[in-house]
Amino acid sequence: MTSHPLLAVIPTNRLVGMLGITPVGAGLITVTEIPEPEWGTRGVTAWRPDGDTALVVMETTLLDPDDVPHTVNEFTEALRQVLNLDVHEGTR
């Protein structure tokens, strides 16, 4: 699995059941398995750096694992926009 600096500052309980990560510049998309699904079987979260921590930008749970690739693509585009805004506004 690819390493990324944000993995060091994401709370470890949010990485339980890690299935994959997608680096997006300084940000990161994580996909986790939900062990006892109530609202879904997969969790997809978009993270961005915030000082010495990681901030959740978007998050969802999915019932159907087949929806993961589409959701990761959507989150990747949205996270790119957020990170681009940070750069243009001088916050990154």
N, C-alpha and C positions, 0 to 999 in steps of 0.2 A: 504494500500500500504506500502511496506517495506521502512523504512527510511535508508538513507545512508549519510555519511558525505559530499560527493561531491555535494549533492543536495543543500547544503548551499552556495556553491560558483559557481554553474552554473548560468549564467545570467537568470533571471526570464522569460524574453521573449522567451528563448529557452525551457522553460518548459510548455508553453501554450498548452493546449490540451493534457496533459499527459495521456497516456493510460496504461503505465506500465514501470517498471524498473527491470533490472536484475543486481544484484551486481556481480562483478567479482573481488574478492580481494579488492584492493584499488581503482579499477576502477568501471565503471558503464556503462550499456547500457540503453538508454532511447528510448521509443517508443512514438511518439506523433501523434496526428491527425492533418492533414493539413486542416484547415477550408475552404479555397477556393482553391481547388486543381487545379494547372496548370500542374505540373510535377508529381503529385502523390497524394495519399490519406493518406499515412503514412510516417513519418520520423523516421529513426532509426539512432541513434548516439552512438558511443563509446567514452567514456571520461576517462581520467586518471588524477590523481592529478599532479599539477605543482606548487609547492610552495603553495601559498594561493589562487590559482585559479584552474580551471578545463580546461584541454586542449583536444580539439577534436582530436581523433586518426583516426576515420573513420566516414563517414556519407553518407547516401543515402536516396532517396525518392523512395517509391514503389507505383505502380499503383494498385496492387491487395493486399488487406489486408491479403489474404491467404499466401502471401510470407513472412510475418513478422516472423513466427517461424524459418524458414530456415535461414533468414538473421540474426536474433538474435544469432542463433547457430554459424554461420560463424564469426560474430563479436566477440562473446565470446571467441572462440578459438584464433583469431588473437590478441585480447586484452590481453589474458593470456600470449601469446608469448611476446608482448611488455612489459608487467609488469615484466615478468621473465627476459628479457634482462636488464631492468632498475636495477633489484636487482643484477644481475651478474656483471654489469658494475659499480655498486656502486653509481648509481644516485638516488636510492630510499633507 
